Structure formats: C-alpha cells, structure tokens
Amino acid sequence: MDTIYYLIQNMLPVAMPLLLVALGGMFSEIGGVVNIALEGIMLFGAFFGALFVYFVQNSGIDPQTVLLLGMLIAAIAGLIYSLLLSFAAVTMKADQVITGTSLNMLIPAAILLFSKMFFNSDGITTNMNFYIREIPVLGKIPVLGQMFFQRTYLTVMISFIFLIIAIIIFYKTKFGLRLRACGEHPHAADSVGINVHRMRYAGTSISGILGGIGGFFYSVGVMDGNVNGHTGVAGFGFLALAVMIFGQWKPIRIFLAAMFFAFLRTLAYSVSLIPFLANLGINQTYYKMLPYLATMIVLAFTSKKSRAPKAEGIPYDKSQR
C-alpha cells in the first residue's frame, strides 16, 4: 500500500498542470482558435510566478499565501501572452499554427536572456517550500486521507476546483454554448447576434489564464518552484495538447487522460520502488520515454475518431458564407 500511496501522491502534482493547460487548450479550440502556443504560455506564466516568489520568499509571508498570489501573477501573465495569439489569429487572421509555434520559440530565449542579465544563471531558483505534509482533519480520513491529503500541494485542490468550474461553464452556461457555436458554425452564431471575434478572444484568454496557472503549478509541484530557460516546461505544453485531443475536447475525458499520462511519468521515476520493474534490469531512461511513446501510440489509434470543432483553425470572415 505504501507504494500505491507514493505513486498517487506524486502523480497528482504532475497531473494537475497537464489538466489545467489541456482545459485551457480546450476553451481556445472549441471557440475556433488552435492554440499551439500552450508551451510558451505555460513557460511565461511559470517565469513570472517564480519571479514573484523569488522577490517575496524572505518576506515572512505564509508559503500558501505566496502560492495563491503567485498563481494570480501567473494567470495575468498567461492572459497577456495569449492576447498576442488572439490578436494575430482573430484580428489579423494569421495562420494559427505558425503564430503559436513562433510564440513557443520566443519565450525560452527571452527567459535565458533575462536570467543571464539579472541573475547570471539559466533561470530563476527559489528556496520557498510549498509542500504540505498533512491537511488538518482531511488528512486523518482512513485510506483516502493518506492517499489524497498527505504529502501534497495546495495546487492539487485548486486544480480540482478549476475542473469543476470548467465543467459548469462548458455544459451549463450560455457562454459555453456560444463558445462551442463559434467553433462549430461561426456564421450561424453570427446570424443570431453572437460576436464571433469577441467570443474567440474570450476563449483564447481563458486558455492563457489556465495555461499560465498550469505553468506555475508545474514549477511548484514538479520543479520545486524553479524555472529554467533551457529545460522550459519539458514539453508539457505539447503533452497537454495530446491530452486535450485524447480527451476529445471534453473536460471529464481530459481529466482522465491527464491522470493516465501523469501516472506513466510517475511510474518512470519510481521504478526502483516496484520490485517487478526493478528486477527487469531495464534502464530508467526507457521508462522516462513512456509518456511520450504513449502519446504517439494513443494519437495514432484515436486520431481517426477524433472530432475537432469544425471551424477550428479557420479565421472567421463575415463576408464569406
């Protein structure tokens, strides 16, 4: 049981950034904007969140309060960066894939330059610990308490709240219905008075907010609060795209897909704790390839059945019917 507890406790902080970023991509794409820039948005949010932590880490503020404030900073940073994609893709009607790719390439270089100039390093290193050994009351619950409320991060609980909010917005609100309409039939949506450009800006902005928060949560739960310009977010933005596609642009499926990929990654780093896998004598590097191999295999078998929004990636032109 101790091994199971360990796997779950270490899987959740990895799964939550994937979940948030994939949900962000979902909101952007159901509105009709392909968001390849998730990797760059993640790194942008992580950088400014870590920068905030760096400046307040010795101020005596409670670590969990710093985490919440850092989350807000990361959300604002992600929102601002996503507006570049919105402007290029929605207003200027530029190719969304090329725009997203260029935004991904810009940030690692900018972070390296900034870090070298001001910190003489490749990134930002913080010394604040956000780890929660046990949540009062909830941590005492038999089995579930030890599994979900001990040796964890506040990021896990916050992410579940965002998941619930995303489900409500997606299925139970006029905004969610209108956003989906703009990604499926934008001309029909426009004909009933829905401002397609405004809705697409809104979807991409939500994507930026969730992507920025996801990047910061990645730096907290996986990188111990640090951000490096060379390693970035280790391809998590692209993995989140795979999670979104595997989840068929639906919140619950995206959650399950994020848990699946996070489990594979956690398993790869926990081989020595599982006698069966340790006795096989396989180099750990091969296990670390599992999440990315699984991504290719899953997409290869599910891509034919994937049903992306019909107008995804197509700039909206009111004059074309």
C-alpha positions in Angstrom: 0.0 0.0 0.0 2.9 2.4 0.7 3.9 2.1 -2.9 0.4 2.9 -4.1 0.2 5.9 -1.8 3.6 7.1 -3.0 2.5 6.8 -6.7 -0.8 8.7 -6.2 0.8 11.4 -4.0 3.4 12.0 -6.7 1.1 11.6 -9.7 -1.4 14.3 -8.7 1.0 17.3 -8.7 2.1 16.2 -12.2 -1.4 15.6 -13.5 -2.8 18.9 -12.4 -0.7 21.2 -14.6 -1.5 18.9 -17.6 -5.2 19.1 -16.7 -5.3 22.9 -16.4 -3.3 23.5 -19.6 -5.3 21.0 -21.6 -8.6 22.6 -20.3 -7.2 25.9 -21.4 -6.5 24.5 -24.9 -10.0 23.1 -24.9 -11.6 26.5 -24.3 -9.4 28.1 -27.1 -10.1 25.4 -29.6 -13.9 24.9 -29.1 -14.0 28.6 -29.9 -12.2 28.0 -33.1 -8.6 29.1 -32.3 -5.9 26.4 -32.5 -3.6 27.0 -29.5 -0.2 25.5 -30.3 1.3 28.2 -28.0 0.4 26.4 -24.8 4.0 25.5 -24.2 5.1 29.2 -24.4 2.1 30.3 -22.3 3.0 27.8 -19.6 6.6 28.9 -19.5 5.6 32.6 -19.5 3.3 32.1 -16.5 5.8 29.9 -14.7 8.5 32.5 -15.1 6.5 35.4 -13.7 5.1 33.3 -10.9 8.6 32.1 -10.0 9.9 35.7 -10.3 7.2 36.8 -7.8 8.1 34.0 -5.4 11.8 35.0 -5.7 11.2 38.5 -4.6 8.9 37.7 -1.6 10.4 34.4 -0.4 12.2 36.0 2.5 9.5 38.4 3.5 7.9 36.1 6.1 4.6 35.7 4.2 3.0 32.3 4.6 4.1 29.9 1.7 0.5 29.0 0.8 -0.4 32.7 0.6 2.6 33.3 -1.7 1.4 30.4 -3.8 -2.0 31.9 -4.3 -0.6 35.3 -5.1 1.9 33.7 -7.5 -1.0 31.9 -9.1 -2.7 35.2 -9.8 0.5 36.7 -11.2 0.9 33.7 -13.5 -2.7 33.9 -14.6 -2.3 37.6 -15.6 1.0 36.8 -17.4 -0.7 33.9 -19.3 -3.6 36.1 -20.2 -1.3 38.9 -21.5 0.7 36.4 -23.6 -2.4 34.8 -25.0 -3.6 38.1 -26.3 -0.7 38.1 -28.8 -2.2 34.9 -30.2 -5.7 36.3 -30.2 -4.6 39.5 -32.0 -2.7 37.5 -34.7 -5.2 34.7 -35.1 -8.5 36.6 -34.7 -7.9 40.2 -35.6 -5.1 39.8 -38.2 -6.4 36.3 -39.4 -2.8 35.0 -39.4 -2.0 31.3 -39.7 -2.7 30.0 -36.1 -0.2 27.1 -36.2 2.7 29.3 -37.3 1.8 32.0 -34.8 1.6 29.5 -32.0 5.0 28.0 -32.9 6.7 31.4 -33.0 5.3 32.3 -29.6 6.7 29.0 -28.3 10.1 29.8 -29.6 10.2 33.3 -28.3 9.8 32.7 -24.6 12.7 30.3 -23.8 15.2 32.6 -25.5 13.7 35.6 -23.7 13.9 33.9 -20.3 17.5 32.8 -20.9 18.5 36.4 -21.9 16.7 38.0 -18.9 18.1 35.4 -16.4 21.6 35.8 -17.7 21.3 39.6 -17.5 19.8 39.9 -14.0 20.6 36.6 -12.2 23.7 35.3 -14.1 22.0 31.9 -14.4 19.8 30.0 -16.9 16.7 30.6 -14.9 15.1 31.5 -11.5 15.9 29.5 -8.4 13.7 29.9 -5.4 14.0 28.4 -1.9 10.4 28.5 -0.7 8.8 25.2 0.1 5.1 24.8 -0.8 4.9 21.2 0.3 2.0 20.3 2.7 2.8 17.3 4.9 -0.8 16.8 6.1 -4.0 18.8 5.7 -5.8 19.2 9.0 -8.9 16.9 9.5 -8.9 15.6 5.9 -5.5 14.0 6.3 -6.9 11.8 9.2 -9.5 10.1 6.9 -8.6 6.4 6.6 -7.0 5.4 3.3 -8.3 8.5 1.4 -6.7 10.9 3.8 -3.3 9.3 3.4 -3.8 9.0 -0.4 -5.0 12.5 -1.3 -4.5 14.8 1.7 -1.0 13.9 2.9 2.3 14.8 1.3 0.6 17.0 -1.3 0.4 20.6 -2.6 -2.4 23.1 -2.5 -2.2 23.1 -6.3 -4.0 19.8 -6.4 -7.1 21.0 -4.6 -7.1 24.3 -6.6 -6.9 22.4 -9.9 -9.9 20.2 -8.9 -11.9 23.4 -8.3 -10.9 24.7 -11.7 -12.0 21.4 -13.2 -15.5 21.7 -11.6 -15.8 25.3 -12.8 -14.7 24.3 -16.4 -17.4 21.5 -16.4 -20.1 24.0 -15.3 -19.0 26.6 -17.9 -18.8 24.0 -20.7 -22.1 22.3 -20.1 -24.3 24.7 -18.1 -23.8 28.3 -19.2 -24.8 30.4 -22.2 -21.2 31.4 -22.6 -20.1 27.8 -23.0 -22.9 27.1 -25.6 -22.0 30.3 -27.6 -18.3 29.5 -27.5 -18.9 26.0 -28.9 -21.2 27.5 -31.5 -18.3 29.8 -32.6 -16.1 26.8 -33.1 -18.6 24.7 -34.9 -20.7 27.1 -37.1 -19.4 30.7 -36.6 -21.6 32.1 -39.4 -24.7 30.6 -37.8 -23.6 32.0 -34.5 -23.1 35.5 -36.0 -26.5 35.3 -37.6 -28.2 35.2 -34.2 -26.2 38.1 -32.8 -23.1 36.4 -31.3 -19.9 38.4 -31.7 -17.6 35.6 -33.0 -14.4 37.7 -32.7 -15.2 38.6 -29.1 -16.0 35.0 -28.1 -12.8 33.8 -29.7 -10.8 36.4 -27.8 -12.6 35.2 -24.6 -11.8 31.5 -25.3 -8.2 32.2 -26.0 -7.9 34.5 -22.9 -9.3 31.7 -20.7 -6.7 29.4 -22.3 -4.0 31.9 -21.4 -5.2 32.2 -17.8 -5.3 28.4 -17.3 -2.1 27.9 -19.2 -0.2 30.4 -17.1 -1.6 28.9 -13.9 -0.7 25.4 -15.2 2.9 26.5 -15.9 3.3 28.0 -12.4 1.8 24.8 -10.8 4.3 22.8 -12.9 7.1 24.8 -11.5 5.8 24.3 -7.9 4.8 20.6 -8.0 7.4 19.3 -10.4 10.4 21.7 -10.4 10.2 22.8 -6.7 9.5 26.4 -7.6 12.3 26.8 -10.1 12.2 27.8 -13.8 15.0 27.1 -16.3 15.2 28.7 -19.7 16.9 25.6 -21.2 14.5 22.9 -20.0 11.5 25.1 -20.0 8.4 23.1 -19.0 9.8 19.9 -20.5 7.3 19.6 -23.4 4.3 19.6 -21.0 2.5 22.1 -23.3 2.7 19.7 -26.2 1.8 16.8 -23.9 -1.3 18.9 -22.8 -2.3 19.2 -26.5 -2.2 15.4 -26.7 -4.2 15.1 -23.5 -6.8 17.5 -25.0 -7.1 15.5 -28.2 -7.2 12.2 -26.4 -9.9 13.7 -24.2 -11.9 14.7 -27.2 -12.2 18.3 -26.1 -14.4 17.3 -23.1 -13.5 18.2 -19.5 -14.0 14.8 -17.8 -12.2 12.9 -20.6 -9.3 15.4 -20.4 -9.1 14.8 -16.7 -8.8 11.0 -17.2 -6.3 11.5 -19.9 -4.2 13.8 -17.7 -4.2 11.2 -14.9 -3.1 8.5 -17.4 -0.1 10.4 -18.7 0.8 11.6 -15.2 0.7 8.0 -13.9 3.1 6.9 -16.7 5.5 9.7 -15.9 5.4 9.0 -12.1 5.9 5.3 -12.7 9.0 6.0 -14.8 10.6 7.9 -11.9 9.5 5.2 -9.3 10.9 2.1 -10.9 13.2 1.3 -8.0 10.3 1.2 -5.6 8.5 -1.5 -7.6 10.3 -4.9 -7.3 8.9 -6.4 -10.5 10.0 -3.5 -12.7 13.4 -3.1 -10.9 14.2 -6.8 -11.4 13.7 -6.4 -15.2 17.0 -4.5 -15.3 15.7 -2.1 -17.9 17.5 1.3 -18.0 15.3 4.0 -16.4 15.7 6.2 -19.4 13.4 3.9 -21.4 10.7 4.2 -18.7 11.0 8.0 -18.9 10.1 7.7 -22.6 6.8 6.1 -21.7 4.5 9.2 -21.6 5.8 10.4 -25.0 5.6 6.9 -26.6 2.1 6.5 -25.1 1.2 9.9 -26.7 2.2 8.8 -30.1 0.5 5.4 -29.8 -2.7 6.8 -28.4 -2.9 9.6 -31.1 -2.2 7.1 -33.8 -5.1 4.9 -32.8 -7.6 7.6 -31.9 -6.9 10.3 -34.4 -9.3 8.8 -37.0 -12.1 9.0 -34.4 -11.2 12.4 -33.1 -13.8 15.1 -33.8 -12.3 18.5 -33.5 -14.5 21.6 -33.8 -15.4 22.1 -37.4 -14.2 25.7 -37.7 -11.1 25.2 -35.6 -8.1 27.0 -37.2 -10.2 28.8 -39.8 -10.1 32.6 -39.4 -13.6 34.0 -39.3 -14.5 36.2 -42.2 -18.0 37.7 -42.0 -18.2 38.3 -45.8 -17.8 34.5 -46.6 -20.9 32.4 -46.2 
